[in-house]
């Protein structure tokens, strides 16, 4: 018995070679047959689901019934500066925001020109930011540009600190105490808002129309409700998890804004 093959009596060296050769031929045939079977299998092609042109959602889960019938009449122009990683996320809020506003009021900007415009504000919290609610009445009558940074909070912080162009416009922040309704994505703290929610509050203040906030949040609530009904889980903020002993590591200070 040698290498699993039985050799009958005779020249053992010659018989061993013959057994080995026969085994190799059989093994090659097995592989050839296996590859032949694989070649006839259907090739799976990546088929993209039809997408609604307005809300940018798959047609089967279109959110257009929750959008305003006509774009909101606003004078403020929003400039969205998006982190590259945000574009690949499935559950984004910016397409819903753009679907609610007139074409041209949500723009991905040429930063140099926008940041040097005296009418431009940038929404980013910090010690140098003025509460938007406290801006002079005279300035509220001005047609503004507002820059919003779209990304995770750590991405937004990194973009703001490293891009000196962002330090040119007047820096503003929201003073209203609100809890995010974007419950299918984790936020650092309870008062951190999604891009759409920030835009909703900002526009309602600058346009002096509280109804704008309700109209813009309606599709966001519908999106979250649909996802929760189909298996998504509510994502509590890291702050909430820490307070309730549900987060196993402290939140880094550099992640807080």
C-alpha contacts under 8 A as a table, 3 or more apart, distances in Angstrom:
res1	aa1	res2	aa2	distance
1	X	4	X	6.35
1	X	5	X	5.95
1	X	6	X	4.94
1	X	7	X	6.63
2	X	5	X	5.51
2	X	6	X	6.65
2	X	7	X	7.71
2	X	16	X	7.87
5	X	19	X	6.90
7	X	12	X	7.05
7	X	15	X	6.24
7	X	16	X	6.66
7	X	19	X	7.44
8	X	15	X	7.75
9	X	12	X	7.19
10	X	15	X	7.37
11	X	14	X	5.45
11	X	15	X	6.00
12	X	15	X	5.03
12	X	16	X	5.84
13	X	16	X	5.14
13	X	17	X	6.41
14	X	17	X	5.23
14	X	18	X	6.30
15	X	18	X	4.98
15	X	19	X	6.12
16	X	19	X	5.17
16	X	20	X	6.11
17	X	20	X	5.05
17	X	21	X	6.10
18	X	21	X	5.14
18	X	22	X	6.18
19	X	22	X	5.17
19	X	23	X	6.19
20	X	23	X	5.15
20	X	24	X	6.35
21	X	24	X	5.21
21	X	25	X	6.36
22	X	25	X	5.24
22	X	26	X	6.30
23	X	26	X	5.17
23	X	27	X	6.15
24	X	27	X	5.08
24	X	28	X	6.15
25	X	28	X	5.21
25	X	29	X	6.28
26	X	29	X	5.12
26	X	30	X	6.34
27	X	30	X	5.08
27	X	31	X	6.42
28	X	31	X	5.18
28	X	32	X	6.16
29	X	32	X	5.00
29	X	33	X	6.11
30	X	33	X	5.23
30	X	34	X	6.18
31	X	34	X	5.02
31	X	35	X	6.16
32	X	35	X	5.26
32	X	36	X	6.08
33	X	36	X	5.03
33	X	37	X	6.33
34	X	37	X	5.24
34	X	38	X	6.43
35	X	38	X	4.97
35	X	39	X	6.34
36	X	39	X	5.32
36	X	40	X	7.04
37	X	40	X	5.65
37	X	41	X	7.01
38	X	41	X	5.38
49	X	58	X	6.11
49	X	59	X	7.63
50	X	58	X	5.78
50	X	59	X	5.80
51	X	56	X	5.83
51	X	57	X	5.53
51	X	58	X	4.26
51	X	59	X	5.14
52	X	55	X	5.89
52	X	56	X	5.05
52	X	57	X	5.52
52	X	58	X	5.93
52	X	59	X	5.17
52	X	62	X	6.44
53	X	56	X	5.46
53	X	57	X	7.96
54	X	64	X	7.24
54	X	99	X	5.87
55	X	62	X	6.85
55	X	63	X	6.32
55	X	64	X	6.13
55	X	95	X	6.14
55	X	96	X	5.61
55	X	99	X	5.76
56	X	62	X	7.91
56	X	95	X	6.37
56	X	96	X	7.73
57	X	61	X	6.45
57	X	62	X	5.40
57	X	63	X	7.07
58	X	61	X	5.52
58	X	62	X	5.95
59	X	62	X	4.87
62	X	65	X	7.71
63	X	66	X	5.63
63	X	67	X	6.92
63	X	219	X	6.42
63	X	222	X	7.29
63	X	223	X	7.27
64	X	67	X	5.03
64	X	219	X	7.97
65	X	68	X	7.94
66	X	218	X	6.12
66	X	219	X	5.08
66	X	222	X	7.14
67	X	99	X	7.38
67	X	100	X	6.20
67	X	215	X	7.45
67	X	216	X	7.75
67	X	218	X	7.29
67	X	219	X	6.09
68	X	71	X	6.28
68	X	72	X	7.35
68	X	100	X	6.27
68	X	215	X	6.89
70	X	100	X	7.72
71	X	99	X	7.37
71	X	100	X	5.12
71	X	101	X	4.65
71	X	102	X	5.13
72	X	100	X	6.23
72	X	101	X	5.17
72	X	102	X	6.55
72	X	212	X	7.67
73	X	101	X	7.39
73	X	102	X	7.19
74	X	77	X	8.00
74	X	101	X	7.65
74	X	102	X	7.91
74	X	203	X	7.92
74	X	207	X	6.78
75	X	143	X	6.09
75	X	144	X	7.65
75	X	207	X	7.47
76	X	105	X	7.20
76	X	143	X	5.80
76	X	144	X	5.20
76	X	145	X	5.90
76	X	146	X	7.35
76	X	203	X	7.14
76	X	206	X	7.44
76	X	207	X	7.45
77	X	104	X	7.80
77	X	105	X	4.68
77	X	106	X	6.37
77	X	107	X	7.74
77	X	144	X	6.51
77	X	145	X	4.81
77	X	146	X	6.32
78	X	105	X	5.78
78	X	106	X	4.88
78	X	107	X	6.30
78	X	145	X	5.87
78	X	146	X	4.94
78	X	147	X	6.04
78	X	148	X	7.16
78	X	199	X	7.96
79	X	105	X	7.90
79	X	106	X	5.81
79	X	107	X	4.82
79	X	108	X	5.63
79	X	109	X	5.87
79	X	145	X	7.01
79	X	146	X	5.92
79	X	147	X	4.66
79	X	148	X	6.13
80	X	106	X	6.80
80	X	107	X	5.95
80	X	108	X	5.10
80	X	109	X	6.96
80	X	147	X	5.97
80	X	148	X	5.05
80	X	149	X	6.05
80	X	150	X	6.56
81	X	108	X	6.06
81	X	109	X	7.06
81	X	147	X	7.07
81	X	148	X	6.12
81	X	149	X	4.86
81	X	150	X	5.89
82	X	86	X	6.59
82	X	87	X	7.57
82	X	108	X	7.82
82	X	149	X	5.96
82	X	150	X	4.55
82	X	151	X	6.29
83	X	86	X	5.47
83	X	87	X	7.47
83	X	149	X	7.63
83	X	150	X	6.12
83	X	151	X	5.38
83	X	155	X	7.00
83	X	156	X	7.63
83	X	159	X	7.98
84	X	87	X	5.94
84	X	88	X	7.91
85	X	88	X	5.87
85	X	89	X	7.24
85	X	151	X	7.63
86	X	89	X	5.42
86	X	92	X	7.61
86	X	150	X	7.24
86	X	151	X	5.72
89	X	92	X	6.13
92	X	95	X	6.82
92	X	96	X	7.93
93	X	96	X	5.41
93	X	97	X	6.41
93	X	194	X	7.37
93	X	195	X	6.61
93	X	196	X	5.56
93	X	220	X	7.21
94	X	97	X	4.90
94	X	98	X	6.15
94	X	195	X	6.74
94	X	196	X	6.09
95	X	98	X	5.10
95	X	99	X	6.16
96	X	99	X	5.09
96	X	100	X	6.56
96	X	196	X	7.70
96	X	219	X	6.97
96	X	220	X	7.60
97	X	100	X	5.39
97	X	101	X	6.76
97	X	196	X	5.81
97	X	199	X	7.95
97	X	216	X	6.80
98	X	101	X	5.43
98	X	102	X	7.65
98	X	103	X	7.54
98	X	105	X	7.78
98	X	106	X	5.78
99	X	102	X	7.80
100	X	216	X	6.80
101	X	105	X	6.37
101	X	106	X	7.27
102	X	105	X	5.60
102	X	106	X	7.84
103	X	106	X	7.00
104	X	107	X	6.16
109	X	114	X	7.06
110	X	113	X	6.02
110	X	114	X	6.49
111	X	114	X	5.20
111	X	115	X	5.72
111	X	165	X	7.13
112	X	115	X	5.55
112	X	116	X	6.41
112	X	165	X	6.81
113	X	116	X	5.55
113	X	117	X	6.56
114	X	117	X	5.32
114	X	120	X	6.69
114	X	145	X	7.81
115	X	118	X	7.98
115	X	120	X	6.38
115	X	165	X	6.22
115	X	166	X	6.65
115	X	168	X	5.91
115	X	169	X	5.49
116	X	120	X	7.60
116	X	168	X	6.46
116	X	169	X	6.75
117	X	120	X	5.51
117	X	169	X	7.49
118	X	169	X	7.09
119	X	142	X	7.58
119	X	143	X	7.11
119	X	144	X	5.10
119	X	145	X	5.99
120	X	144	X	5.82
120	X	145	X	4.47
120	X	146	X	5.68
120	X	147	X	7.33
120	X	169	X	5.64
120	X	170	X	6.89
121	X	144	X	7.13
121	X	145	X	6.08
121	X	146	X	4.77
121	X	147	X	6.22
121	X	169	X	5.32
121	X	170	X	4.95
121	X	171	X	5.95
121	X	172	X	6.68
122	X	146	X	5.52
122	X	147	X	4.59
122	X	148	X	6.46
122	X	166	X	7.27
122	X	169	X	6.05
122	X	170	X	6.20
122	X	171	X	5.01
122	X	172	X	6.03
123	X	146	X	6.95
123	X	147	X	6.19
123	X	148	X	5.79
123	X	149	X	7.77
123	X	171	X	6.07
123	X	172	X	4.97
123	X	173	X	5.57
124	X	129	X	7.18
124	X	148	X	7.83
124	X	171	X	6.37
124	X	172	X	6.04
124	X	173	X	5.66
125	X	128	X	7.98
125	X	129	X	5.89
125	X	171	X	7.72
125	X	172	X	6.62
125	X	173	X	4.80
125	X	174	X	7.55
125	X	257	X	7.07
126	X	129	X	5.32
126	X	173	X	7.53
126	X	257	X	7.22
128	X	171	X	6.84
129	X	170	X	7.68
129	X	171	X	4.70
129	X	172	X	4.58
129	X	173	X	5.81
130	X	134	X	7.29
130	X	135	X	7.56
130	X	171	X	6.42
130	X	172	X	4.72
130	X	173	X	6.02
131	X	134	X	5.40
131	X	135	X	7.02
131	X	172	X	5.70
131	X	173	X	5.01
131	X	174	X	5.63
131	X	175	X	5.71
132	X	135	X	5.53
132	X	172	X	5.66
132	X	173	X	5.80
132	X	174	X	5.77
132	X	175	X	7.21
132	X	202	X	7.65
132	X	205	X	7.60
133	X	174	X	7.20
133	X	175	X	6.93
133	X	205	X	6.86
135	X	139	X	6.66
135	X	140	X	6.81
136	X	139	X	5.30
136	X	140	X	6.41
137	X	140	X	5.03
137	X	141	X	6.67
138	X	141	X	5.44
138	X	142	X	7.23
139	X	142	X	5.30
140	X	143	X	7.70
140	X	206	X	5.96
148	X	195	X	7.19
148	X	199	X	7.75
149	X	156	X	5.88
149	X	195	X	7.59
150	X	156	X	6.80
150	X	195	X	5.99
151	X	154	X	7.95
151	X	155	X	5.68
151	X	156	X	5.66
152	X	155	X	5.09
152	X	156	X	6.08
153	X	156	X	5.06
153	X	157	X	6.12
153	X	187	X	7.89
153	X	188	X	7.54
153	X	255	X	7.36
153	X	257	X	7.63
154	X	157	X	5.14
154	X	158	X	6.21
154	X	255	X	5.72
154	X	256	X	7.92
155	X	158	X	5.14
155	X	159	X	6.15
156	X	159	X	5.12
156	X	160	X	6.09
157	X	160	X	5.22
157	X	161	X	6.15
157	X	257	X	7.24
158	X	161	X	5.39
158	X	162	X	6.09
159	X	162	X	5.43
159	X	163	X	5.97
160	X	163	X	5.56
160	X	164	X	7.67
160	X	166	X	6.08
160	X	167	X	7.85
161	X	164	X	7.23
163	X	166	X	5.78
163	X	167	X	7.64
164	X	167	X	5.35
164	X	168	X	7.36
165	X	168	X	5.67
166	X	169	X	6.53
167	X	170	X	7.74
167	X	171	X	7.62
174	X	201	X	7.89
174	X	202	X	7.58
177	X	191	X	6.64
178	X	191	X	5.68
179	X	190	X	5.58
179	X	191	X	5.04
179	X	192	X	7.30
179	X	193	X	7.33
180	X	183	X	6.92
180	X	190	X	6.75
180	X	191	X	6.35
180	X	192	X	6.44
180	X	193	X	5.10
180	X	194	X	7.07
180	X	197	X	7.48
181	X	220	X	7.64
181	X	221	X	6.78
182	X	185	X	6.24
182	X	193	X	7.62
182	X	194	X	6.65
182	X	220	X	6.92
182	X	221	X	7.37
182	X	224	X	6.67
183	X	186	X	7.12
183	X	224	X	6.67
183	X	234	X	5.39
183	X	235	X	5.40
183	X	236	X	6.99
184	X	224	X	6.16
184	X	227	X	7.62
184	X	228	X	7.71
184	X	232	X	6.93
184	X	233	X	6.51
184	X	234	X	5.38
184	X	235	X	5.36
185	X	234	X	7.79
185	X	235	X	5.63
186	X	235	X	5.10
186	X	236	X	6.16
186	X	237	X	5.41
186	X	238	X	7.18
187	X	190	X	7.04
187	X	192	X	6.07
187	X	193	X	7.64
187	X	235	X	7.99
187	X	236	X	7.40
187	X	237	X	4.74
187	X	238	X	6.52
188	X	192	X	6.69
188	X	237	X	5.44
188	X	238	X	5.04
188	X	239	X	6.16
188	X	255	X	7.60
188	X	256	X	7.06
189	X	192	X	5.54
189	X	237	X	5.16
189	X	238	X	5.95
189	X	239	X	4.75
189	X	240	X	7.05
190	X	237	X	5.74
190	X	239	X	6.61
190	X	240	X	6.93
193	X	196	X	7.98
193	X	197	X	5.74
193	X	198	X	6.05
194	X	197	X	5.15
194	X	198	X	6.20
195	X	198	X	5.15
195	X	199	X	6.20
196	X	199	X	5.10
196	X	200	X	6.10
196	X	216	X	7.41
196	X	217	X	7.62
197	X	200	X	4.96
197	X	201	X	6.31
197	X	213	X	7.89
197	X	216	X	7.73
197	X	217	X	6.80
198	X	201	X	5.41
198	X	202	X	6.06
199	X	202	X	5.04
199	X	203	X	5.92
200	X	203	X	5.41
200	X	204	X	6.16
200	X	212	X	6.50
200	X	213	X	4.56
200	X	214	X	7.85
200	X	216	X	5.85
200	X	217	X	7.13
201	X	204	X	5.17
201	X	205	X	6.37
201	X	213	X	5.71
202	X	205	X	5.32
202	X	206	X	6.21
203	X	206	X	5.13
203	X	207	X	5.60
203	X	208	X	7.73
203	X	209	X	7.85
203	X	212	X	6.95
203	X	213	X	7.44
204	X	207	X	5.37
204	X	208	X	5.45
204	X	209	X	4.86
204	X	210	X	4.98
204	X	211	X	7.12
204	X	212	X	5.37
204	X	213	X	5.70
205	X	208	X	4.86
205	X	209	X	6.72
205	X	210	X	7.30
206	X	209	X	8.00
209	X	212	X	5.90
209	X	213	X	7.99
210	X	213	X	5.69
210	X	214	X	7.21
211	X	214	X	5.25
211	X	215	X	6.30
212	X	215	X	5.17
212	X	216	X	6.18
213	X	216	X	5.35
213	X	217	X	6.17
214	X	217	X	5.26
214	X	218	X	6.25
215	X	218	X	5.50
215	X	219	X	7.93
216	X	219	X	6.65
216	X	220	X	7.46
217	X	220	X	5.14
217	X	221	X	6.24
218	X	221	X	5.31
218	X	222	X	6.34
219	X	222	X	4.91
219	X	223	X	6.07
220	X	223	X	5.08
220	X	224	X	6.31
221	X	224	X	5.22
221	X	225	X	6.03
222	X	225	X	5.05
222	X	226	X	6.12
223	X	226	X	5.30
223	X	227	X	6.32
224	X	227	X	5.19
224	X	228	X	6.12
225	X	228	X	5.20
225	X	229	X	6.21
226	X	229	X	5.17
226	X	230	X	6.44
227	X	230	X	5.16
227	X	231	X	6.53
227	X	232	X	5.28
228	X	231	X	5.50
228	X	232	X	4.47
228	X	233	X	6.00
228	X	234	X	7.28
229	X	232	X	7.09
236	X	240	X	6.16
236	X	241	X	6.60
237	X	240	X	5.17
237	X	241	X	6.37
238	X	241	X	4.98
238	X	242	X	6.08
238	X	247	X	7.06
238	X	251	X	7.28
239	X	242	X	5.20
239	X	243	X	6.27
239	X	251	X	7.94
240	X	243	X	5.24
240	X	244	X	6.26
241	X	244	X	5.22
241	X	245	X	6.06
241	X	246	X	4.66
241	X	247	X	5.10
242	X	245	X	5.16
242	X	246	X	5.88
242	X	247	X	5.09
242	X	248	X	7.84
242	X	250	X	7.29
243	X	246	X	7.67
244	X	247	X	7.92
245	X	248	X	7.49
247	X	250	X	7.42
251	X	255	X	7.06
251	X	256	X	7.95
252	X	255	X	5.44
252	X	256	X	7.20
253	X	256	X	5.40
254	X	257	X	7.59
